[in-house]
């Protein structure tokens, strides 16, 4: 595939590209972002002949209204000719939401799956306004979300829980916001009323922010980001904030991270990075929410490194010795005990004529990946320093053990210190509900982020920088508390933690904030405020500071 040499990707014929308005053609107009379009439209009226201005005013008014809804939803950085297939799930959902308001439907049920994901607090206001417009038109809206600001606007709440995985699946509380807030069974109620806050750590005082050192970065202009000079504290938690399109990705993911990695590897800095001073930084870890591979053979047990130890433990059992099984036989990738039907993947692909292949659970092993012979090798749990109340439970085969959650498996491996320690880390990361045999490509973005971190906890991190790209996506406030606890553990071991984030709870728990903006696209790309949370709340230039003040203010019901 290559760009069309005739239209250069604009999709327009020469005739369509010929007319000019204010000196540019249709292809150039559609290449503009929504922010740039809004700024360009007012100039059309005065440019046109007087007799055409009334008609133009009507068209421009309607176009401006449609574009403004998208701006309110935080999409001002999108170009008009952006291919729909390249939009993220959240971006696509917000575009569809704006179109629904424009169509002025009535009597339609809209189901929105976490529409606040990736939204700056200022854009959440726009989201709530759009939802209100749908309701005013006579529609019904069901929202699946964790954002407390969104939940507080609901007419009726249904809370599912109380835990995750097998620990959830029941209706915990239902009712109005006031009723759920007062329900002792509710786990979100305290956050709704303001009686409970996410306060995991105490940010350092302004005079202590840079006592552990600093990372200094200077960049040339890139994309819509101006030339910047940035200092970030070592050994602290820093939050990078700003509306969508304000330059967070350009500054951190396209400038700081590649510069640190280049410096650590003795390579040349990126061409747009003018200077970097980061003494003592040898490792830079980018922890994003991308899936952990696409290989269905990758599981929680294999990725965390416990399966190899478990295979060795089962190979040493009396049953394995009697039957002549070695460590390699317990591999569901190559071992003789893997299911011959699915070859250890736990699923098979059906060839459906004239249609895409259909993947189903293996009918023979039922997703367990092993042949029935693997159940002939049992390993009784043995007492250990971490043994729990289930230590006298019956013996289990390896397939049965892999079917357990991390929480349930802990008591079964108390005599295997290495395995037990790794599973304990997963529990500490809030992943105790995952099953050991769960395929990693099926994990959510937040689960993938925390699983990637598992091998990093507990070791010295004084030479390491960890960069997280919106780690709270899809997280309940209680999960945010767990995540902040993970950050604190990394910092306790000397790490420098940098998060690109919109979540007010994470920002309020940070030691240092860098606020970019004030807007997105051409209206952004500058550092408008820096400091501790208290300093940012007092800074009139800060956009996020206003929302922090509102969020941290006492609530009265």
GIVEN-V927289 format. One record per helix or strand. SS is the DSSP state (hx for helix, st for strand). FROM is the first residue (numbers start at 1). LEN is the number of residues. Records with the same first field share a line. If there is no record, write none. Layout:
SS->FROM-LEN  FROM-LEN
//
This chain:
hx->14-5  26-5  34-14  50-23  84-3  89-15  121-16  148-4  165-3  177-5  189-5  206-3  248-17  300-5  307-9  318-6  327-4  372-5  398-5  406-8  417-12  440-3  445-9  477-16  504-5  521-3  533-5  543-10
st->21-1  24-1  33-1  79-1  109-5  140-5  157-5  170-6  214-6  222-1  225-1  228-6  237-5  273-5  283-5  299-1  338-1  347-4  358-4  370-1  379-1  396-1  405-1  435-1  439-1  464-6  496-5  512-6  526-6
//
